[in-house]
């Protein structure tokens, strides 16, 4: 899957997320490898948006391969297991990364 296709998938998922109980969250996602790229997911005022840009004032950044990210997004990769096995790296607030993973579920 190309980075553009991943972004379409993320944007579609963002429309389905109920973020009414989340005040603010900004997560930068760094995808490694051939189909990698950088984008951010922001929760603000109960709405979720995703854009293909870096987010300098983020709550945290997560780094993983595109394949593992898609598994995570589809609920086929547990974020805690991914973190402990090195498939997911977090830069910044790990609690915010967990909050992000709960939103995605």
N, C-alpha and C positions, 0 to 999 in steps of 0.2 A: 504494500500500500504506500502511495506517495505521501509526502508531507501535506500536500493540498487536500488529499482524500482524508487524511487523519484530521485535519482542521475542520472539514465538513462534518465528520463524525462527532467531533468534540462540540461543535456549535449546535448540532442536533440534540446531543445529550444535554447541553446547557439549557435548552428550551424545556426539557422534561424535569429538571431538578426543582424541587420545592426548597427554596432558600429563605422562606419567610421567618425562620427562627435564627438566622445568621445575620449579624449586624454588618460586619465587614471582613472580607478575606481576600487576599491577593496572592496567588500562587503562580510562580513562573515554572513552566515545564520545559526542561531541556531534553530533547530526544537525540540520542547518539546514533552514529552509524550512517549508512548510505541514505536512508530516507529521513534523516534527522532534521532538526530545526528547533526553533525557540518560539514559544507562545505563552500567553498568560491567561489565567482564568480568574476573573474578579467577581466577587459577590458584594453587591452594594445595594442598599435599600430593597433587599429581598429579591433582587434580580441577578441572574448569572450571565456574564458575558465572556467571550473568549476571542482573543485577537492575536494575530501572528507577530507579536512584538515582544521585546524585553520589557520587564516591569522593574524599574529601579527601586521603588519604594514598596517592595513586596514583603509579605509575611514570611515566606519561605520559598525555596526553589527545590524542585525535585528533578532528579536526573535518572533516566532509564532508557532502554532501547525502545524503538517504536513497537516491536512485537509485544514486549512485556507491558508497555503502556496500554495497548489495545486489550490485552488480557485483563489488566487492572480495570479498565473502563467498562468491560463487559462482565465484570464480577468473577472472572475465572482465575484471578491471581490475587491472593490475600495480601494487602499492603504490609502487614506486620511481618509475614513470612518473607515477602520480597525484600523488605528492609534488612531483616536478620541474615538473609542469604546473599546480600550484596547486589540484588537485582534492582534495587531502588536506593538511591542516595538522596539525603536531605541536607540542604544547606540552609541553616536558619532554625526557626522554631519548629521542632518535631511535632509539638502539640497541634500546631496549625496544619501540618501535613496530615495528621490523623483526622482533624476536623474536615479537611478537604476530602479524604477518602470516604468518610461517612456520608458526605453530601453526594458523592458519585454513586454510592450504593443506592 
